[in-house]
């Protein structure tokens, strides 16, 4: 279960970032919704599935809003999305990555649930590394200051990762 969850997240990441690098902004959301469907099928109980779905959608919305602030202040950039996405917030494939990230606590990140310092360190390193990988694809770029971009992303994910694990439904029941 944990490995499948991790691999599905990676697949969504590659579809979203690879699609965005080619100007296909909706590939990520389609892949993330597929991941959500598979994930929910593995969650027992209708109420628990609804809790998980609401949680994932809330994380996607809040993550996209936070990233939109970084975007509006030129901390981050989405050069391949610029031609087709002119709205003042991040393109939809970014929200899809947040949705997919929200599906990790129950299974593949559950081991971090009781380790907030480790979760914070994991986020502080993993978030910026993921963004850096996106720069290699050409889907994202640093804003006006590379140091500010990666510093802000490191802080964002250092704060968000332990919070997601704390708030995620079902983490305590599915761990280990």
Legacy VTK file of the C-alpha trace (Angstrom):
# vtk DataFile Version 3.0
C-alpha trace
ASCII
DATASET POLYDATA
POINTS 176 float
0.000 0.000 0.000
2.736 2.432 0.997
4.818 1.776 -2.101
1.809 2.036 -4.423
0.825 5.333 -2.780
4.335 6.708 -3.234
4.559 5.528 -6.861
1.168 7.014 -7.725
2.286 10.335 -6.273
5.436 10.190 -8.389
3.367 9.405 -11.479
1.125 12.419 -10.826
4.208 14.589 -10.308
5.720 13.529 -13.638
2.435 13.928 -15.511
1.752 17.355 -13.961
5.252 18.765 -14.347
5.929 17.100 -17.691
2.580 18.278 -19.008
3.143 21.811 -17.748
6.585 21.874 -19.354
4.805 21.252 -22.665
2.027 23.761 -21.967
-0.556 21.096 -21.078
-1.887 22.545 -17.840
-4.732 20.091 -17.269
-2.765 16.818 -17.436
-1.816 17.138 -13.764
-5.350 17.680 -12.481
-6.626 14.692 -14.482
-3.817 12.491 -13.089
-4.395 13.783 -9.547
-8.109 13.040 -9.747
-7.253 9.508 -10.891
-4.909 9.148 -7.915
-7.663 10.464 -5.633
-10.107 7.874 -7.001
-7.644 5.010 -6.419
-6.759 6.360 -2.985
-10.400 6.657 -1.921
-11.080 3.121 -3.108
-8.459 1.937 -0.610
-9.963 3.865 2.314
-12.499 1.860 4.294
-15.861 3.357 5.128
-17.958 5.921 3.314
-17.585 8.589 6.019
-13.846 8.078 6.109
-13.651 8.435 2.304
-15.601 11.705 2.488
-13.293 13.002 5.229
-10.271 12.087 3.144
-11.709 13.691 -0.017
-12.606 16.916 1.812
-9.176 17.025 3.421
-7.374 16.520 0.090
-9.454 19.203 -1.641
-8.880 21.639 1.241
-5.113 21.011 1.075
-5.175 21.560 -2.701
-7.010 24.858 -2.280
-4.920 26.162 0.610
-1.648 25.033 -1.000
-2.613 26.729 -4.262
-3.509 29.927 -2.387
-0.195 29.970 -0.501
1.720 29.257 -3.706
-0.289 31.990 -5.425
1.079 34.479 -2.904
4.616 33.387 -3.734
3.749 33.695 -7.431
2.175 37.151 -7.077
5.285 38.435 -5.278
7.595 36.984 -7.961
9.110 34.429 -5.607
8.137 31.620 -8.006
7.470 31.546 -11.735
5.723 29.243 -14.197
7.239 30.127 -17.581
5.637 27.374 -19.672
2.188 28.128 -18.259
2.364 31.871 -18.874
1.121 31.733 -22.479
-2.136 29.983 -21.613
-2.654 30.847 -17.939
-3.087 34.567 -17.325
-5.002 34.502 -14.055
-3.323 35.991 -10.956
-2.942 32.659 -9.190
-0.977 29.488 -9.856
-1.946 27.245 -12.759
-4.176 24.229 -12.034
-1.356 21.712 -12.217
0.143 23.241 -9.052
-3.117 22.635 -7.170
-3.047 19.058 -8.477
0.371 18.541 -6.895
-1.017 19.741 -3.570
-3.960 17.361 -3.940
-1.573 14.479 -4.599
0.666 15.536 -1.688
-2.372 15.460 0.619
-2.855 11.779 -0.237
0.539 10.751 1.160
0.017 10.989 4.970
-2.321 8.001 5.326
0.077 5.569 3.672
3.565 6.488 2.513
4.255 9.355 4.946
2.527 7.839 7.979
5.907 6.941 9.480
6.518 10.682 9.996
3.273 11.335 11.875
4.816 11.019 15.351
8.032 12.725 14.296
7.216 16.397 13.662
10.869 17.475 13.612
11.653 14.825 11.003
8.542 15.793 9.039
9.635 19.411 9.079
13.153 18.515 7.932
11.714 16.217 5.254
9.525 19.055 3.993
12.288 21.666 4.194
14.442 19.542 1.890
11.845 17.675 -0.181
9.704 20.646 -1.217
12.566 22.686 -2.691
14.080 19.567 -4.296
10.797 18.859 -6.021
10.650 22.459 -7.235
14.268 22.275 -8.405
13.417 19.113 -10.364
10.556 21.062 -11.938
13.085 23.687 -13.076
15.012 20.938 -14.844
11.863 20.145 -16.817
11.347 23.840 -17.523
7.889 23.899 -15.909
8.911 26.258 -13.095
11.604 28.827 -12.484
13.008 30.780 -9.617
11.568 34.220 -9.127
13.649 37.338 -9.029
15.944 35.818 -6.376
16.977 32.162 -6.433
17.860 32.293 -2.733
14.487 33.806 -1.860
12.632 31.234 -3.984
14.262 28.211 -2.411
14.332 29.729 1.081
10.613 30.488 0.921
9.819 27.013 -0.421
11.926 25.416 2.288
10.094 27.373 4.987
6.696 26.671 3.406
7.226 22.913 3.312
8.953 22.797 6.711
5.767 24.257 8.193
3.212 22.482 6.011
4.493 18.900 6.099
4.111 18.277 9.852
0.807 20.169 9.797
-0.546 17.955 7.008
0.467 14.867 8.945
-1.185 16.155 12.095
-4.461 17.044 10.379
-4.683 14.109 7.949
-7.629 11.811 8.586
-6.848 8.178 9.273
-3.125 8.568 9.897
-3.202 7.250 13.447
-5.217 4.186 12.417
-3.128 3.219 9.382
0.368 3.753 10.640
3.009 0.983 10.606
LINES 1 177
176 0 1 2 3 4 5 6 7 8 9 10 11 12 13 14 15 16 17 18 19 20 21 22 23 24 25 26 27 28 29 30 31 32 33 34 35 36 37 38 39 40 41 42 43 44 45 46 47 48 49 50 51 52 53 54 55 56 57 58 59 60 61 62 63 64 65 66 67 68 69 70 71 72 73 74 75 76 77 78 79 80 81 82 83 84 85 86 87 88 89 90 91 92 93 94 95 96 97 98 99 100 101 102 103 104 105 106 107 108 109 110 111 112 113 114 115 116 117 118 119 120 121 122 123 124 125 126 127 128 129 130 131 132 133 134 135 136 137 138 139 140 141 142 143 144 145 146 147 148 149 150 151 152 153 154 155 156 157 158 159 160 161 162 163 164 165 166 167 168 169 170 171 172 173 174 175
